[in-house]
C-alpha cells in the first residue's frame, strides 16, 4: 500500500526521530511511504487559539497537498483529530475544502488506528526491553476514540513490560497555547501526570502525541526524574537489530 | 454582615496563579471532585447504552424548547396565571432585583428565607435585598456556610466544596450567633454535629419566615409547575411553610410538558450528586387554597439569555441543567477551584456561559474561553451534550478578532507565514537547527511561562524533511 505521511510541524521540526521511526516501521511492514513535501502544519494552533481564517487556509493547503492519497498517516492523534473533526467545519458547505475533506477525511488516520484498523496488525515485530507506561492523550482518547488500539500494539512488543498509569485519562495540561496562557494551571496538571508516571516505576512514558510528550517530558526533565518520553512510533519501530544500533 | 461579590476579581490566569498554590483548597477539591466523579461513573455506567439515549433525548427536548422559546414562555405564563400565580418579566439583573425587592416590601417583612438558586446568585439578589434593608437567609447547608463565612460559592452544586469540615466548624462557631441560633460551644468537626448545628440554626428561620425566595430546576410550560431538586429538605421547608413564595427562574429552564421531566429527573441526579434519585423533589403549581404559600410570584429572568440564543454556536450553553458534572471532571477546575472563574458559574460551563451572558464586556470575560486545555472531558460527561470545547473555540474566535493582543496576533501571523510555504518552513527549521544549542534555558515574556516550570525540548540539528530529502537524493 502507498501511504502518504503527514508528519506534522511539531514532529518535523522537533521530533524527526518519530518521523524516521514511522517510515522505518511502515516500510518494514512492506508498504511504500511517500512524503508530499508541500505539507507544513494542520493549523490546530491557530484554530484552537481563535484564529479561524489562518487555520482554514492551512486546511486548504493540507487538502490540496494530500488530494487523491489512498491513505494519510499522521503520527499525532491531535492533528488527525483536527483534520477529521474540525476541517469539515472550516469550509462553507459546498466549498472546495468541504468537498475535498468529505472525500479525504475518512482516509486520514492516526498511526495506531492505521496499523490496527487498516493494516490489521497488532504485532509489528517490535522489540523494546523496557518498563513502559502509556498516556492516552485527550484527542486520541476522546476525539478519535483510539480505545485499546495503542495498548494492543504495545502488549505485542517483545521485551516490553506495560505498566498501568494511574489517572491515565486525565489531561496532561499541555493544551497548545493553554500551556503558556495558563502556565500555572498547565504546570500543575503536568506535574500530577509526571508524578503518576514516576510512581509506576516505569522507564519510559509513551503516547501518540509528541506535543503532550514535550510538555510532560519537559516537566520530568526539570524534576531530573530519569523517566524519559518516547512516541509510540519509536517503540513500534524498534527491533533487536535496530535496538542494538540506537 | 456583608455579602461578598465577584466584581473586581482578576482575570483567570492571575487568579489561578494564586489558587494553584493554595494547598488546603487543592486538597479539598481533589478529594471532593474525585469522590463525586466515582459516584457519577457508577450510576451512569449501570445504565449501559440507555444513558446515551437519555442524553440524546435530554438534548433534543432542550434544543426544541429553546428553538420555540417564545411560544413556550407565553404558554408558561398562561399556565401559571391560570393556577393563581403572578408572572413578572425581568430583562436584566436590576429589573429582577427591583421586582423581588418590591414584592418583599409589599408583605411588610424584612426577612426572607432562600432555597439554593443559581439565578438569584447570578443577579446578586442578596446584595440588592440587603441594600433595601431586607435580610436574605440562605438555607441550603453549603450556601449557609458560604454566607456565614462572607465567602463566595465556588461550585454550582456544592458551593462550599473548597472548604473542609474543620474550616466549616470554625465558621459556625464564629458566625452563627450573628445571624440567629448560635452553634453549640462544644461543636466538633464531626459531619453529624455540623449538620445538627445547621439544622437547629435553620429550623428557627423556617418557622419564623413569612417570605421565601427560590429558583427552579425546571418550569413546565403546559401545567405551570415549577420543580426543585434537592438533597436536604431545606428547600421543601422554604417552598411550603411561608405565606409568600417568589421564584426567580431563567427563561431557559422551561420544558414543554410534565412527561419531559421524566428524562431530566434521571439525567440530573445521576450527573450531579451521583445518585439514582435525589432525596427531595418538590413541585408546585401556582397557589393551592389552604395548602402552602397563598401568594406566588414567578419572575422570568432574561439577563443576557436572548443574546446567547442569537448565537448559533453558543446557544447550546442554554441547554445546561446546572448539574456540575463538567466541573467535577474538569482538570482545570480541580486545580483552581471555582473562585478563579470570577463568576457564580465556574468551571467549563461557566467559561462558556459567563462571557456570553456578559457579552465579553470585561477582561475577566475575555480570559474565560482560554481557561481550558480543550481536553473534552466536559463534553463527554455533559448530560445534555453541550459541546463545550466547540463553544470555547468559538468564543476564542470572538476574542481574537477584537482589537488588542498585538503580540499574539503578530506571533500567529508569523507562524502562518512560516507554514504558508514549505520553503519558508524549511528555512526556519534550518535556522532553528543552527541556533538550537544556544537557546537559553529560561526565556523572557510569555515563553517564560513554559520555561518557568518545564525544560524545552532539544532542537535537533536537522528536521525530518531534511532527512527525507537527503534520503530521496541518495536513492
Interface residues (C-beta under 8 A of the other chain):
Chain A: X7 X9 X11 X12 X13 X14 X15 X16 X17 X18 X19 X20 X23 X35 X37 X38 X39 X40 X41 X43 X45 X46 X47 X48 X49 X50 X51 X52 X54 X57 X58 X61 X138 X139 X142 X143 X169 X170 X171 X173 X174 X175 X176 X177 X178 X179 X180 X181 X182 X183 X184 X185 X186 X187 X188 X189 X190 X191 X214 X215 X217 X218 X219 X221 X222
Chain B: X12 X13 X16 X17 X20 X331 X332 X335 X336 X369 X370 X371 X372 X373 X374 X375 X376 X377 X379 X380 X393 X395 X396 X397 X398 X399 X400 X401 X408 X412 X413 X415 X416 X418 X419 X420 X421 X422 X425 X428 X429 X432 X446 X447 X449 X450 X452 X453 X454 X455 X456 X457 X459 X460 X462 X463 X464 X465 X466 X467 X468 X469
